[in-house]
């Protein structure tokens, strides 16, 4: 799934599939977390653009409150593909 997302222009650093539920958890960050990234809501929209049958289940941002402007440094998107809903 990570290769598919990256090839489609969605720069996920890591994607895992939960064995129990089949849900995908995509993580977005810059190594060393030095630079800000877009919030999880924007990554979720990008996932929906390349996977129209994806259902976004959850999003989470890690915000660097100690930095000027409180940038997002880590974002997570949990999603499920529609064929998983039927199973």
LUMGU-297785 format. One record per residue (C-alpha): x, y negated, z negated. Coordinates in Angstrom, 1 decimal, decimal comma, always signed. Each point is the difference from the previous one (the first is absolute). Layout:
PT:x:y:z
PT:X:Y:Z
...
END
This chain:
PT:x:y:z
PT:+0,0:+0,0:+0,0
PT:+2,8:-2,4:-0,8
PT:+1,6:+0,5:+3,4
PT:-3,4:-0,6:+1,7
PT:-0,6:-3,2:-2,0
PT:+3,5:-1,4:+0,7
PT:-0,2:+0,9:+3,7
PT:-3,3:-1,9:+0,0
PT:+1,6:-3,1:-1,6
PT:-1,0:+0,6:-3,6
PT:+3,3:-0,1:-1,9
PT:-0,6:+2,4:-2,9
PT:+3,0:+0,9:-2,0
PT:-1,6:+3,1:-1,4
PT:-3,2:+2,0:+0,6
PT:-1,0:+3,0:-2,0
PT:-3,1:+2,2:+0,2
PT:-1,6:+1,0:-3,3
PT:-0,4:+3,8:+0,0
PT:-3,1:-0,1:-2,3
PT:-2,0:-2,5:+2,0
PT:+1,7:-0,3:+3,4
PT:+0,2:-3,8:-0,5
PT:+3,0:-1,8:+1,4
PT:+1,9:-2,5:-2,1
PT:+2,1:-2,5:+2,1
PT:+2,6:-2,1:-1,7
PT:+1,4:-3,2:+1,4
PT:+3,1:-1,8:-1,3
PT:+3,3:-1,4:+1,1
PT:+2,9:+2,0:-1,4
PT:+1,4:-1,6:-3,1
PT:-3,3:-2,0:-0,1
PT:+1,9:-3,2:+0,7
PT:-2,5:-1,4:+2,5
PT:-3,7:-0,5:-0,2
PT:-2,4:+2,1:+2,1
PT:-3,6:-0,4:+1,0
PT:-2,7:+1,0:-2,5
PT:-1,5:+3,5:+0,0
PT:-3,2:-1,4:+1,5
PT:+1,9:-1,0:+3,2
PT:+1,6:+3,4:+0,2
PT:-3,4:+1,6:-0,4
PT:-1,3:-2,0:+3,0
PT:+3,0:+1,1:+2,1
PT:-0,7:+3,7:-1,0
PT:-3,6:-0,4:+1,1
PT:+1,2:-1,5:+3,3
PT:+2,1:+3,0:+0,9
PT:-2,3:+2,6:-1,8
PT:-3,5:-1,2:+0,6
PT:-1,4:+3,1:-1,8
PT:+1,9:-0,7:-3,2
PT:-1,9:-0,9:-3,1
PT:+1,9:-2,3:-2,4
PT:-0,4:+1,3:-3,5
PT:+2,2:-2,3:-2,0
PT:+2,6:-2,7:+0,3
PT:+2,6:-1,3:-2,5
PT:+2,6:-2,7:+0,0
PT:+3,0:-0,3:-2,3
PT:+0,6:-3,7:-0,4
PT:+3,3:-1,5:-1,2
PT:-1,5:-2,4:-2,5
PT:+3,5:-1,1:-1,1
PT:+0,9:-1,3:+3,5
PT:-1,0:-3,4:+1,5
PT:-3,3:+0,4:+1,8
PT:-0,7:+3,4:-1,6
PT:+0,6:+2,0:+3,2
PT:-1,3:+3,5:+0,7
PT:+3,1:+2,4:-0,1
PT:-1,8:+3,4:+0,2
PT:-3,3:+0,9:+1,5
PT:-1,9:+3,3:+0,0
PT:-3,0:+1,0:+2,1
PT:-1,9:+3,3:-0,6
PT:-2,1:+1,2:+2,9
PT:-1,8:+3,0:+1,3
PT:-0,7:+1,1:+3,6
PT:-3,7:+0,5:+0,9
PT:+0,5:+3,7:+0,9
PT:+1,1:+0,5:-3,7
PT:-3,4:-1,4:-1,1
PT:-1,8:+2,8:+1,9
PT:+2,2:+2,7:-1,7
END
